[in-house]
Structures are given as C-alpha cells and as structure tokens.
Amino acid sequence: MIGKDVELKIVTVPLDAIKADPTQIEQVIMNLCINARDAMPTGGRLLIETEMVDLDEAYCRFYPHVAPGRYAVISVSDTGMGMDAETKERIFEPFFTTKSREKGREWGWPPCTGL
C-alpha cells in the first residue's frame, strides 16, 4: 500500500490495555500512512511509534481538553512535504481532506480525513 520507495520503520513498546475500537485504530493508521505516502511522491521514510506516557497537571494546564493520567500514544511521521498552517488548523475536522474527489475514491472509501 505504501510502495517500495518508502522505507517503513516501526518502533513499539508494550502498551497498557486500552479501550479503543481496533478497526477504527487500524483505519486511522492506514489513512495516516496513505497520506504520508502521497506526501512523498519520490519516496522517503515513514515511522510508526508507540509509547506510554504519564501526563501531569502541569502538562494539562496547556491542554485543557486533556486530563492527567497514563496514555497510550501512537505517532506517525514521515519525510514528506509537510502541511501549511491552514491545513494544520483543519486536520481534525470531520470529513476534511486535501485530496481531490477522484484521489479519495481511488481506494474504495471516502477521502482520507487527515486523522
């Protein structure tokens, strides 16, 4: 799905049990990987990492929508072209996409949402 010109590296650590829909997690990771591939038309590196983090009160003061506690984190990064400020502001909007209608349908599902 990502092509031979993209080097994939996966770095994982054991995660605590979490409450999540495995199908939704898989879909999010797949969308991120497809977006990364599209951002690297001549190839590059794609990194998927997992970790457990403990967020304290001090951290949560800067992010009021987050409660202190232990969290599982999945990070996806790539060496692609990046996003402009306008795109970054909208990536978590439902149904937001930077792909054309044709490009989004190429995969047999609605356009990637940037999640």
Backbone hydrogen bonds, N-H to C=O, Kabsch-Sander energy under -0.5 kcal/mol:
donor,donor_aa,acceptor,acceptor_aa,energy
6,V,3,G,-1.1
7,E,5,D,-0.5
7,E,44,G,-3.1
8,L,6,V,-0.6
9,K,46,L,-2.7
11,V,48,I,-2.8
12,T,10,I,-0.5
20,A,18,I,-0.8
25,I,21,D,-2.3
26,E,22,P,-2.5
27,Q,23,T,-2.2
28,V,24,Q,-2.5
29,I,25,I,-2.5
30,M,26,E,-2.6
31,N,27,Q,-2.7
32,L,28,V,-2.6
33,C,29,I,-2.4
34,I,30,M,-2.5
35,N,31,N,-2.7
36,A,32,L,-2.4
37,R,33,C,-2.6
38,D,34,I,-2.5
39,A,35,N,-1.5
40,M,36,A,-0.5
40,M,37,R,-1.3
43,G,40,M,-2.2
44,G,5,D,-1.5
46,L,7,E,-3.1
47,L,77,S,-3.0
48,I,9,K,-2.5
49,E,75,S,-2.7
50,T,11,V,-1.9
51,E,73,V,-1.8
53,V,71,Y,-2.8
55,L,53,V,-0.6
55,L,69,G,-3.3
56,D,54,D,-0.5
60,C,56,D,-2.2
61,R,57,E,-1.4
62,F,58,A,-0.6
62,F,59,Y,-1.3
63,Y,59,Y,-0.6
66,V,63,Y,-2.3
69,G,55,L,-2.0
71,Y,53,V,-3.1
73,V,51,E,-3.1
75,S,49,E,-2.8
77,S,47,L,-2.6
79,T,45,R,-1.3
81,M,39,A,-1.3
88,K,84,D,-2.2
89,E,85,A,-1.7
90,R,86,E,-0.7
90,R,87,T,-1.2
91,I,87,T,-1.0
93,E,90,R,-2.4
96,F,93,E,-1.8
104,G,100,S,-2.3
105,R,101,R,-1.5
106,E,102,E,-0.9
106,E,103,K,-0.5
107,W,104,G,-0.7
108,G,105,R,-1.7
109,W,104,G,-0.6
